[in-house]
């Protein structure tokens, strides 16, 4: 019933920009993206059990010889990174 009133974008940041600029009254974006944009406010959220969990995994590519793989993954697993992720609205999984 609302299909003719919906603007689809290529990515969530484009949708967020439309709302922040006043070009769209509402948008569906990730909570972490909404929190990063001072010109929008959250008016509703989807219940956690209404969609699959949103997870951002990290891994080194098999066969990569990049010397930064280990240190970068170690940093992502560190308490310092967890604090930064938490400040940005992410939850670090064990």
C-alpha positions as a Markdown table, in Angstrom:
| # | Residue | x | y | z |
|---|---|---|---|---|
| 1 | Unk | 0.0 | 0.0 | 0.0 |
| 2 | Unk | 2.9 | 2.4 | 0.4 |
| 3 | Unk | 5.0 | 1.2 | -2.6 |
| 4 | Unk | 4.3 | 4.4 | -4.6 |
| 5 | Unk | 5.6 | 6.5 | -1.7 |
| 6 | Unk | 8.9 | 4.6 | -1.2 |
| 7 | Unk | 12.2 | 5.8 | -2.6 |
| 8 | Unk | 14.8 | 3.0 | -2.8 |
| 9 | Unk | 18.4 | 3.9 | -2.6 |
| 10 | Unk | 21.7 | 2.0 | -3.4 |
| 11 | Unk | 22.7 | 1.9 | 0.3 |
| 12 | Unk | 21.7 | 2.9 | 3.8 |
| 13 | Unk | 23.9 | 6.0 | 3.8 |
| 14 | Unk | 22.1 | 7.4 | 0.8 |
| 15 | Unk | 18.7 | 6.8 | 2.5 |
| 16 | Unk | 20.0 | 8.5 | 5.6 |
| 17 | Unk | 21.2 | 11.5 | 3.6 |
| 18 | Unk | 17.7 | 11.9 | 2.0 |
| 19 | Unk | 16.2 | 12.1 | 5.5 |
| 20 | Unk | 18.9 | 14.4 | 6.8 |
| 21 | Unk | 18.4 | 16.8 | 3.9 |
| 22 | Unk | 14.7 | 16.8 | 4.3 |
| 23 | Unk | 14.1 | 15.1 | 0.9 |
| 24 | Unk | 12.3 | 12.2 | 2.6 |
| 25 | Unk | 10.3 | 12.3 | 5.8 |
| 26 | Unk | 11.4 | 8.9 | 7.1 |
| 27 | Unk | 14.0 | 6.3 | 6.3 |
| 28 | Unk | 14.8 | 2.8 | 7.4 |
| 29 | Unk | 18.5 | 2.7 | 8.4 |
| 30 | Unk | 20.7 | 0.9 | 10.9 |
| 31 | Unk | 20.6 | 2.4 | 14.4 |
| 32 | Unk | 24.4 | 2.9 | 14.3 |
| 33 | Unk | 24.0 | 5.0 | 11.1 |
| 34 | Unk | 21.2 | 7.0 | 12.5 |
| 35 | Unk | 23.2 | 7.7 | 15.7 |
| 36 | Unk | 26.1 | 9.1 | 13.5 |
| 37 | Unk | 23.8 | 11.7 | 11.8 |
| 38 | Unk | 23.0 | 14.7 | 14.0 |
| 39 | Unk | 20.3 | 15.9 | 11.6 |
| 40 | Unk | 18.0 | 12.9 | 12.1 |
| 41 | Unk | 16.2 | 11.3 | 15.1 |
| 42 | Unk | 15.0 | 7.8 | 15.6 |
| 43 | Unk | 11.2 | 7.7 | 15.8 |
| 44 | Unk | 10.8 | 3.9 | 15.9 |
| 45 | Unk | 12.8 | 0.7 | 15.9 |
| 46 | Unk | 12.2 | -2.8 | 14.6 |
| 47 | Unk | 12.0 | -5.5 | 17.3 |
| 48 | Unk | 15.2 | -7.6 | 17.5 |
| 49 | Unk | 13.2 | -10.8 | 16.8 |
| 50 | Unk | 11.7 | -9.3 | 13.6 |
| 51 | Unk | 14.8 | -9.9 | 11.5 |
| 52 | Unk | 18.0 | -11.9 | 11.5 |
| 53 | Unk | 20.8 | -10.6 | 13.6 |
| 54 | Unk | 23.0 | -8.1 | 11.9 |
| 55 | Unk | 26.6 | -9.3 | 12.2 |
| 56 | Unk | 29.8 | -7.9 | 10.7 |
| 57 | Unk | 32.4 | -10.7 | 10.7 |
| 58 | Unk | 36.1 | -10.0 | 10.1 |
| 59 | Unk | 38.8 | -12.5 | 8.8 |
| 60 | Unk | 42.0 | -12.5 | 6.9 |
| 61 | Unk | 41.7 | -13.8 | 3.3 |
| 62 | Unk | 43.2 | -17.2 | 2.9 |
| 63 | Unk | 46.5 | -17.1 | 1.1 |
| 64 | Unk | 47.1 | -13.4 | 1.9 |
| 65 | Unk | 50.6 | -12.5 | 2.8 |
| 66 | Unk | 49.7 | -9.0 | 4.2 |
| 67 | Unk | 51.7 | -8.5 | 7.3 |
| 68 | Unk | 49.0 | -6.4 | 8.8 |
| 69 | Unk | 46.4 | -9.2 | 8.9 |
| 70 | Unk | 47.3 | -10.5 | 12.3 |
| 71 | Unk | 47.8 | -7.1 | 14.0 |
| 72 | Unk | 44.6 | -5.7 | 12.6 |
| 73 | Unk | 42.5 | -8.7 | 13.6 |
| 74 | Unk | 44.2 | -8.6 | 17.1 |
| 75 | Unk | 43.2 | -5.0 | 17.4 |
| 76 | Unk | 39.6 | -5.7 | 16.4 |
| 77 | Unk | 39.4 | -8.3 | 19.2 |
| 78 | Unk | 41.0 | -5.9 | 21.8 |
| 79 | Unk | 39.3 | -4.1 | 24.7 |
| 80 | Unk | 40.3 | -0.8 | 23.1 |
| 81 | Unk | 38.4 | -1.6 | 19.9 |
| 82 | Unk | 35.4 | -2.9 | 21.9 |
| 83 | Unk | 35.2 | 0.4 | 23.7 |
| 84 | Unk | 35.2 | 2.3 | 20.3 |
| 85 | Unk | 32.6 | -0.1 | 18.9 |
| 86 | Unk | 30.4 | 0.3 | 22.0 |
| 87 | Unk | 30.7 | 4.1 | 21.8 |
| 88 | Unk | 29.4 | 3.9 | 18.2 |
| 89 | Unk | 26.5 | 1.7 | 19.2 |
| 90 | Unk | 27.8 | -1.7 | 18.2 |
| 91 | Unk | 27.8 | -4.8 | 20.4 |
| 92 | Unk | 31.0 | -6.9 | 20.3 |
| 93 | Unk | 30.3 | -10.6 | 20.3 |
| 94 | Unk | 32.5 | -13.1 | 22.0 |
